[in-house]
């Protein structure tokens, strides 16, 4: 969807005015996307609201802005490649779960239900990585007209498919474990040892860098401010 910078700015300002209520309810705001593409005053407010709610853990409200799934996957791979280049990771450390944690969504659970409005039967480059085992709902109504009963219908459809979804996820998880064991069986011990430790340290540093970047955006000088 095309969102005007004016509209986005108004919504960010609203969230910042109500940050105390967000913190009271334990709501974290996360912007998934490349906020550097926005004008400085917007990237500043996006960074500020994320920092001010970063410690909240009851709910996480994700906003996909300047976002495409392919760009998200690209930056995830780039992060890992840089980790191998600087010695933080070894090639055997590169796993699907690691790439998952390098996405903008980081440690969020996979998508269970994805609803696409407007009658279009396509994902439009939206959360393709996270939705690999999601129930997909394509409804003909436009987003502003999507109401309570549309939501109930989507939930009932998810409830009907959920057992099969869990079965697929279980089988896929078992498949990943088998593939990982097969990969490690062909490596020398010195390369297969310490993978989890290196991965955890890499992810910790990555998150720290992302936070430092947000702090830079939040402190940036904005013309006319």
ZALO-332376 format. One record per residue (C-alpha): residue in three letters; x, y, z. Coordinates in steps of 0.1 Angstrom, whole numbers, padded with zeros to 4 digits, always signed. Example, Ala and Ser with C-alpha at 12.3 -4.5 7.8 and 13.67 -1.06 7.14 Angstrom:
ALA+0123-0045+0078SER+0137-0011+0071
REM end
This chain:
UNK+0000+0000+0000UNK+0011+0035-0007UNK+0013+0056+0025UNK+0019+0094+0024UNK+0047+0107+0045UNK+0022+0132+0060UNK-0001+0104+0071UNK+0029+0084+0085UNK+0042+0114+0103UNK+0008+0120+0120UNK+0006+0084+0132UNK+0042+0085+0145UNK+0034+0118+0164UNK+0003+0102+0178UNK+0022+0072+0191UNK+0049+0094+0206UNK+0022+0115+0224UNK+0008+0083+0239UNK+0040+0065+0247UNK+0032+0065+0284UNK+0000+0045+0276UNK+0020+0021+0254UNK+0045+0015+0282UNK+0017+0011+0307UNK+0001-0017+0286UNK+0035-0032+0278UNK+0032-0026+0240UNK+0064-0026+0220UNK+0064-0008+0186UNK+0087-0023+0160UNK+0091-0008+0125UNK+0101-0035+0100UNK+0117-0020+0070UNK+0145+0004+0059UNK+0137+0036+0078UNK+0166+0054+0061UNK+0144+0058+0030UNK+0122+0082+0049UNK+0128+0119+0054UNK+0149+0127+0084UNK+0121+0139+0106UNK+0102+0106+0100UNK+0131+0083+0105UNK+0139+0102+0137UNK+0103+0097+0151UNK+0103+0060+0140UNK+0136+0054+0159UNK+0124+0073+0189UNK+0091+0053+0194UNK+0110+0020+0190UNK+0136+0030+0216UNK+0110+0043+0241UNK+0090+0010+0239UNK+0119-0014+0234UNK+0117-0030+0269UNK+0079-0038+0266UNK+0071-0074+0263UNK+0033-0079+0267UNK+0025-0071+0230UNK+0045-0063+0199UNK+0029-0040+0173UNK+0048-0044+0140UNK+0046-0017+0113UNK+0059-0027+0079UNK+0071+0006+0064UNK+0095+0009+0034UNK+0094-0029+0035UNK+0096-0057+0010UNK+0101-0093+0019UNK+0129-0097-0007UNK+0148-0067+0008UNK+0143-0082+0043UNK+0158-0115+0032UNK+0186-0098+0014UNK+0197-0078+0044UNK+0195-0109+0065UNK+0219-0127+0042UNK+0241-0096+0041UNK+0244-0096+0079UNK+0255-0133+0079UNK+0280-0128+0051UNK+0295-0099+0070UNK+0297-0121+0101UNK+0316-0148+0082UNK+0339-0121+0067UNK+0349-0107+0100UNK+0353-0141+0117UNK+0323-0139+0140UNK+0308-0169+0122UNK+0320-0200+0103UNK+0303-0213+0072UNK+0288-0243+0091UNK+0271-0217+0115UNK+0248-0205+0087UNK+0215-0221+0094UNK+0179-0214+0086UNK+0171-0205+0122UNK+0201-0180+0122UNK+0188-0163+0090UNK+0154-0162+0107UNK+0168-0143+0136UNK+0185-0118+0113UNK+0152-0108+0097UNK+0135-0076+0107UNK+0111-0097+0127UNK+0140-0111+0147UNK+0127-0134+0175UNK+0090-0132+0167UNK+0070-0164+0162UNK+0061-0174+0127UNK+0029-0159+0111UNK-0002-0181+0118UNK-0028-0162+0098UNK-0022-0138+0070UNK-0052-0119+0056UNK-0049-0102+0022UNK-0077-0078+0015UNK-0089-0061-0018UNK-0095-0094-0037UNK-0059-0097-0049UNK-0047-0133-0047UNK-0010-0127-0041UNK+0013-0118-0012UNK+0028-0088-0029UNK+0063-0094-0015UNK+0050-0093+0021UNK+0064-0115+0049UNK+0070-0144+0026UNK+0097-0158+0048UNK+0076-0157+0080UNK+0045-0170+0062UNK+0058-0203+0049UNK+0033-0223+0070UNK+0007-0196+0076UNK-0030-0199+0068UNK-0036-0175+0039UNK-0069-0157+0036UNK-0078-0137+0005UNK-0109-0116+0010UNK-0126-0093-0016UNK-0133-0064+0008UNK-0110-0034+0009UNK-0090-0029+0041UNK-0110+0000+0055UNK-0142-0021+0051UNK-0127-0052+0068UNK-0148-0056+0099UNK-0155-0078+0129UNK-0174-0105+0111UNK-0147-0107+0083UNK-0122-0112+0111UNK-0143-0139+0127UNK-0146-0157+0094UNK-0108-0157+0090UNK-0103-0170+0125UNK-0128-0198+0119UNK-0109-0208+0088UNK-0076-0207+0107UNK-0091-0229+0134UNK-0102-0254+0108UNK-0067-0256+0093UNK-0046-0252+0124UNK-0042-0290+0132UNK-0028-0297+0097UNK-0006-0266+0100UNK+0009-0278+0132UNK+0015-0312+0117UNK+0034-0296+0087UNK+0055-0275+0111UNK+0064-0305+0132UNK+0075-0325+0101UNK+0095-0295+0088UNK+0112-0291+0121UNK+0122-0327+0121UNK+0135-0324+0085UNK+0157-0294+0095UNK+0172-0314+0124UNK+0180-0343+0100UNK+0195-0320+0075UNK+0216-0303+0101UNK+0229-0336+0114UNK+0238-0346+0078UNK+0256-0314+0072UNK+0277-0317+0104UNK+0285-0353+0098UNK+0307-0343+0069UNK+0327-0317+0089UNK+0357-0319+0111UNK+0350-0315+0148UNK+0368-0282+0150UNK+0343-0267+0125UNK+0311-0282+0141UNK+0319-0273+0177UNK+0308-0240+0192UNK+0281-0232+0166UNK+0255-0222+0191UNK+0279-0200+0211UNK+0290-0182+0180UNK+0254-0178+0167UNK+0242-0163+0200UNK+0271-0139+0202UNK+0266-0128+0166UNK+0229-0122+0171UNK+0236-0103+0203UNK+0261-0080+0185UNK+0237-0076+0156UNK+0208-0064+0179UNK+0232-0040+0196UNK+0242-0025+0162UNK+0206-0021+0153UNK+0199-0004+0186UNK+0229+0019+0181UNK+0216+0028+0146UNK+0182+0037+0160UNK+0199+0059+0186UNK+0218+0077+0158UNK+0185+0083+0139UNK+0167+0095+0171UNK+0195+0121+0178UNK+0199+0133+0142UNK+0196+0170+0136UNK+0164+0177+0116UNK+0162+0208+0095UNK+0135+0232+0107UNK+0130+0213+0140
REM end
